[in-house]
Amino acid sequence: MTQTKKFLTAEWRYLAMLNYEIEPAVLRPRVPYGTELDTWNGKTFVSLVGFMFLKTRVLGIPIPFHQNFEEVNLRFYVRHKAVDGWRRGVVFIKELVPRWAIATVARVVYNENYEALPMRQRLEVEGGELKPDGAVEYGWRYQGDWNYLRVQTTGAAQSLSAGSEEEFITEHYWGYAAQTDGGCMQYQVEHPPWRVWQVRDHSLHCQVAALYGEPFVAALSSQASSAFLADGSPIIVRQGQRL
C-alpha cells in the first residue's frame, strides 16, 4: 500500500485509558468489512480513552479556535490481513469533542461517529510535565449531567513492556471505519511508542446506556481490566483509503 498524504497532524497528550473485558458477541455486529476482532491473551477489550488534542492542523492548516481541545472516545480493537501482513487497528464506537466543526468533518470524511458536547479537563501538570502522582480527569456534559473519567498516577512513566496489556492497547496504528454502503475506510496513524504511568486509583461516572447503548452497560460497569496514563506524542493521521 502506497503511503497516503497527511490529513491531520497534532499532538495527543495525557491519554487516560480505562480498559474493560467485553463479550465478543457485543462487538461483532460493529466489526467493519475486511477486519476481525483482535484479542490479547484470549481477551476482547473496549477502552474508554480521554486525552488532549493539541496543535491540530488539517491538511497543514491550523483552524482558528479548533487547535486545542479534549476528546473522549470508546473504542475496540481489530486487525486486517493486508499484503504486507497483519495491520492492527481500532474501531471507534463514539468519539466526543467540544467543537461541532471537528465532529462534522470527521463524520463527513471518515464516517466516524463523532458527537459534540460541552467538555472540560483537569490536568495536574506543572511546567508542561505531570506532577508526581498527579491526577488527570476528562469530563463531558450529557443530558444535564457531568460525566467523567479520572486516573490518579503513581510513580514515574515507564517504557512499554513487551507483550503487556498496555502495549496491546496502545500499539494499534490503523483506524477502521464502517461505511454506509457496507464497505470500510482504513487510515494510518503514526506515532512513536508511548511511555505509561501506572495508576493507583481510577474512576468512571458515565451514562453508558444513553450514550453508548445498553449492550455496553455490563462491561463498563465492571472492574476495569487495566487503567493507565500514556504520555502521548506528536501524531500524523493519513488520508483514508477504502479496503
One Martini backbone bead per residue (centre of mass of N, CA, C, O) as a GRO file, in nm:
protein
  243
    1MET     BB    1   0.092   0.038   0.026
    2THR     BB    2   0.063   0.357  -0.035
    3GLN     BB    3   0.138   0.638   0.105
    4THR     BB    4  -0.043   0.880   0.225
    5LYS     BB    5  -0.149   1.169   0.297
    6LYS     BB    6  -0.182   1.420   0.506
    7PHE     BB    7  -0.455   1.517   0.714
    8LEU     BB    8  -0.338   1.508   1.019
    9THR     BB    9  -0.201   1.712   1.281
   10ALA     BB   10  -0.061   1.651   1.618
   11GLU     BB   11  -0.124   1.625   1.968
   12TRP     BB   12  -0.114   1.362   2.208
   13ARG     BB   13  -0.221   1.396   2.552
   14TYR     BB   14  -0.291   1.243   2.825
   15LEU     BB   15  -0.384   0.920   2.819
   16ALA     BB   16  -0.672   0.796   2.947
   17MET     BB   17  -0.705   0.437   3.027
   18LEU     BB   18  -0.994   0.228   3.015
   19ASN     BB   19  -1.013  -0.135   3.050
   20TYR     BB   20  -1.248  -0.380   2.910
   21GLU     BB   21  -1.409  -0.655   2.922
   22ILE     BB   22  -1.579  -0.832   2.646
   23GLU     BB   23  -1.813  -0.961   2.462
   24PRO     BB   24  -1.784  -1.037   2.134
   25ALA     BB   25  -2.093  -1.020   2.055
   26VAL     BB   26  -2.114  -0.707   2.091
   27LEU     BB   27  -1.903  -0.637   1.842
   28ARG     BB   28  -1.956  -0.790   1.571
   29PRO     BB   29  -2.167  -0.585   1.435
   30ARG     BB   30  -1.908  -0.359   1.425
   31VAL     BB   31  -1.734  -0.503   1.226
   32PRO     BB   32  -1.560  -0.434   0.969
   33TYR     BB   33  -1.486  -0.479   0.670
   34GLY     BB   34  -1.191  -0.685   0.662
   35THR     BB   35  -1.220  -0.757   0.969
   36GLU     BB   36  -1.111  -0.851   1.305
   37LEU     BB   37  -1.087  -0.942   1.607
   38ASP     BB   38  -0.877  -0.838   1.865
   39THR     BB   39  -0.654  -1.008   2.093
   40TRP     BB   40  -0.558  -1.074   2.446
   41ASN     BB   41  -0.521  -1.360   2.585
   42GLY     BB   42  -0.836  -1.408   2.485
   43LYS     BB   43  -0.914  -1.103   2.504
   44THR     BB   44  -1.175  -0.859   2.496
   45PHE     BB   45  -1.182  -0.503   2.420
   46VAL     BB   46  -1.260  -0.197   2.578
   47SER     BB   47  -1.203   0.167   2.552
   48LEU     BB   48  -1.167   0.448   2.761
   49VAL     BB   49  -1.064   0.769   2.619
   50GLY     BB   50  -0.867   1.043   2.738
   51PHE     BB   51  -0.764   1.361   2.576
   52MET     BB   52  -0.532   1.576   2.416
   53PHE     BB   53  -0.572   1.813   2.159
   54LEU     BB   54  -0.288   1.950   1.983
   55LYS     BB   55  -0.189   2.138   1.727
   56THR     BB   56  -0.403   2.143   1.502
   57ARG     BB   57  -0.400   2.009   1.160
   58VAL     BB   58  -0.557   2.051   0.837
   59LEU     BB   59  -0.381   2.019   0.571
   60GLY     BB   60  -0.173   2.226   0.734
   61ILE     BB   61  -0.415   2.381   0.882
   62PRO     BB   62  -0.500   2.608   1.113
   63ILE     BB   63  -0.789   2.621   1.309
   64PRO     BB   64  -0.968   2.841   1.446
   65PHE     BB   65  -1.051   2.724   1.771
   66HIS     BB   66  -0.931   2.402   1.670
   67GLN     BB   67  -0.645   2.303   1.824
   68ASN     BB   68  -0.755   2.285   2.132
   69PHE     BB   69  -0.876   1.975   2.283
   70GLU     BB   70  -1.099   1.744   2.380
   71GLU     BB   71  -1.117   1.375   2.413
   72VAL     BB   72  -1.366   1.106   2.400
   73ASN     BB   73  -1.342   0.744   2.369
   74LEU     BB   74  -1.488   0.449   2.227
   75ARG     BB   75  -1.312   0.133   2.185
   76PHE     BB   76  -1.179  -0.114   1.958
   77TYR     BB   77  -1.021  -0.426   1.830
   78VAL     BB   78  -0.844  -0.487   1.523
   79ARG     BB   79  -0.777  -0.677   1.215
   80HIS     BB   80  -0.578  -0.679   0.901
   81LYS     BB   81  -0.517  -0.852   0.600
   82ALA     BB   82  -0.239  -0.776   0.426
   83VAL     BB   83   0.021  -0.795   0.206
   84ASP     BB   84   0.219  -0.701   0.469
   85GLY     BB   85   0.013  -0.801   0.678
   86TRP     BB   86  -0.077  -0.727   0.983
   87ARG     BB   87  -0.328  -0.488   1.091
   88ARG     BB   88  -0.357  -0.289   1.375
   89GLY     BB   89  -0.671  -0.166   1.513
   90VAL     BB   90  -0.939   0.071   1.534
   91VAL     BB   91  -1.274   0.115   1.669
   92PHE     BB   92  -1.530   0.352   1.687
   93ILE     BB   93  -1.817   0.413   1.865
   94LYS     BB   94  -1.735   0.696   2.012
   95GLU     BB   95  -1.679   1.060   1.975
   96LEU     BB   96  -1.578   1.327   2.187
   97VAL     BB   97  -1.635   1.681   2.141
   98PRO     BB   98  -1.648   2.052   2.165
   99ARG     BB   99  -1.662   2.063   1.836
  100TRP     BB  100  -1.867   2.067   1.563
  101ALA     BB  101  -1.663   2.081   1.326
  102ILE     BB  102  -1.506   1.826   1.393
  103ALA     BB  103  -1.741   1.628   1.384
  104THR     BB  104  -1.823   1.684   1.090
  105VAL     BB  105  -1.561   1.608   0.943
  106ALA     BB  106  -1.542   1.312   1.048
  107ARG     BB  107  -1.810   1.217   0.927
  108VAL     BB  108  -1.755   1.291   0.627
  109VAL     BB  109  -1.467   1.154   0.578
  110TYR     BB  110  -1.507   0.865   0.778
  111ASN     BB  111  -1.772   0.792   0.936
  112GLU     BB  112  -1.758   0.896   1.218
  113ASN     BB  113  -1.882   0.890   1.564
  114TYR     BB  114  -1.946   1.205   1.629
  115GLU     BB  115  -1.976   1.428   1.923
  116ALA     BB  116  -2.097   1.734   2.052
  117LEU     BB  117  -1.976   1.853   2.372
  118PRO     BB  118  -1.938   1.955   2.668
  119MET     BB  119  -1.605   2.024   2.803
  120ARG     BB  120  -1.343   1.901   3.035
  121GLN     BB  121  -1.038   1.959   3.237
  122ARG     BB  122  -0.788   1.798   3.469
  123LEU     BB  123  -0.443   1.887   3.511
  124GLU     BB  124  -0.152   1.783   3.690
  125VAL     BB  125   0.040   2.038   3.575
  126GLU     BB  126   0.398   2.139   3.549
  127GLY     BB  127   0.584   2.268   3.311
  128GLY     BB  128   0.464   2.032   3.110
  129GLU     BB  129   0.435   1.835   3.363
  130LEU     BB  130   0.364   1.583   3.550
  131LYS     BB  131   0.295   1.537   3.852
  132PRO     BB  132   0.357   1.371   4.114
  133ASP     BB  133   0.093   1.178   4.137
  134GLY     BB  134  -0.098   1.267   3.924
  135ALA     BB  135  -0.400   1.395   3.789
  136VAL     BB  136  -0.661   1.291   3.548
  137GLU     BB  137  -0.943   1.468   3.388
  138TYR     BB  138  -1.250   1.393   3.204
  139GLY     BB  139  -1.530   1.587   3.076
  140TRP     BB  140  -1.896   1.544   3.009
  141ARG     BB  141  -2.198   1.681   2.893
  142TYR     BB  142  -2.503   1.484   2.960
  143GLN     BB  143  -2.815   1.539   3.017
  144GLY     BB  144  -2.714   1.747   3.262
  145ASP     BB  145  -2.446   1.569   3.308
  146TRP     BB  146  -2.138   1.509   3.460
  147ASN     BB  147  -1.904   1.333   3.315
  148TYR     BB  148  -1.625   1.091   3.396
  149LEU     BB  149  -1.267   1.046   3.388
  150ARG     BB  150  -1.015   0.899   3.619
  151VAL     BB  151  -0.663   0.939   3.715
  152GLN     BB  152  -0.412   0.812   3.951
  153THR     BB  153  -0.094   0.832   3.979
  154THR     BB  154   0.220   0.630   3.993
  155GLY     BB  155   0.508   0.728   3.964
  156ALA     BB  156   0.680   0.669   3.678
  157ALA     BB  157   0.736   0.670   3.363
  158GLN     BB  158   0.723   0.394   3.129
  159SER     BB  159   0.807   0.169   2.930
  160LEU     BB  160   0.701  -0.067   2.740
  161SER     BB  161   0.606  -0.395   2.773
  162ALA     BB  162   0.651  -0.677   2.632
  163GLY     BB  163   0.326  -0.821   2.603
  164SER     BB  164   0.145  -0.623   2.720
  165GLU     BB  165  -0.149  -0.466   2.766
  166GLU     BB  166  -0.044  -0.181   2.705
  167GLU     BB  167   0.071  -0.249   2.430
  168PHE     BB  168  -0.187  -0.344   2.296
  169ILE     BB  169  -0.353  -0.081   2.329
  170THR     BB  170  -0.134   0.128   2.192
  171GLU     BB  171  -0.037  -0.074   1.936
  172HIS     BB  172  -0.235   0.092   1.719
  173TYR     BB  173  -0.202   0.210   1.357
  174TRP     BB  174  -0.517   0.187   1.288
  175GLY     BB  175  -0.816   0.279   1.116
  176TYR     BB  176  -1.169   0.170   1.128
  177ALA     BB  177  -1.457   0.240   0.905
  178ALA     BB  178  -1.769   0.210   0.855
  179GLN     BB  179  -1.989   0.219   0.585
  180THR     BB  180  -2.300   0.277   0.447
  181ASP     BB  181  -2.233   0.046   0.205
  182GLY     BB  182  -2.037  -0.177   0.376
  183GLY     BB  183  -1.773  -0.071   0.391
  184CYS     BB  184  -1.417   0.041   0.429
  185MET     BB  185  -1.209   0.253   0.619
  186GLN     BB  186  -0.859   0.330   0.604
  187TYR     BB  187  -0.611   0.454   0.851
  188GLN     BB  188  -0.315   0.603   0.939
  189VAL     BB  189  -0.120   0.601   1.248
  190GLU     BB  190   0.145   0.812   1.373
  191HIS     BB  191   0.372   0.697   1.635
  192PRO     BB  192   0.541   0.658   1.899
  193PRO     BB  193   0.614   0.510   2.163
  194TRP     BB  194   0.477   0.502   2.483
  195ARG     BB  195   0.456   0.609   2.789
  196VAL     BB  196   0.367   0.488   3.126
  197TRP     BB  197   0.139   0.516   3.385
  198GLN     BB  198   0.051   0.414   3.669
  199VAL     BB  199  -0.235   0.338   3.881
  200ARG     BB  200  -0.408   0.375   4.204
  201ASP     BB  201  -0.659   0.526   4.063
  202HIS     BB  202  -1.005   0.500   3.942
  203SER     BB  203  -1.278   0.661   3.748
  204LEU     BB  204  -1.641   0.631   3.657
  205HIS     BB  205  -1.884   0.857   3.505
  206CYS     BB  206  -2.162   0.710   3.318
  207GLN     BB  207  -2.413   0.713   3.058
  208VAL     BB  208  -2.410   0.439   2.892
  209ALA     BB  209  -2.685   0.372   2.765
  210ALA     BB  210  -2.737   0.656   2.633
  211LEU     BB  211  -2.452   0.684   2.479
  212TYR     BB  212  -2.384   0.356   2.383
  213GLY     BB  213  -2.564   0.137   2.507
  214GLU     BB  214  -2.676  -0.145   2.661
  215PRO     BB  215  -2.441  -0.354   2.575
  216PHE     BB  216  -2.218  -0.173   2.760
  217VAL     BB  217  -2.287  -0.190   3.065
  218ALA     BB  218  -2.146  -0.440   3.180
  219ALA     BB  219  -1.854  -0.364   3.115
  220LEU     BB  220  -1.854  -0.053   3.234
  221SER     BB  221  -1.947  -0.175   3.534
  222SER     BB  222  -1.692  -0.305   3.571
  223GLN     BB  223  -1.389  -0.400   3.629
  224ALA     BB  224  -1.103  -0.303   3.531
  225SER     BB  225  -0.835  -0.452   3.383
  226SER     BB  226  -0.717  -0.158   3.315
  227ALA     BB  227  -0.505   0.134   3.409
  228PHE     BB  228  -0.375   0.428   3.235
  229LEU     BB  229  -0.106   0.663   3.142
  230ALA     BB  230  -0.025   0.835   2.854
  231ASP     BB  231   0.185   1.076   2.722
  232GLY     BB  232   0.248   1.093   2.427
  233SER     BB  233   0.243   1.275   2.097
  234PRO     BB  234   0.309   1.321   1.800
  235ILE     BB  235   0.087   1.309   1.508
  236ILE     BB  236  -0.040   1.109   1.223
  237VAL     BB  237  -0.301   1.138   0.981
  238ARG     BB  238  -0.404   0.968   0.719
  239GLN     BB  239  -0.543   0.923   0.445
  240GLY     BB  240  -0.799   0.748   0.328
  241GLN     BB  241  -0.892   0.401   0.244
  242ARG     BB  242  -1.032   0.154   0.077
  243LEU     BB  243  -1.077  -0.196   0.095
   0.00000   0.00000   0.00000
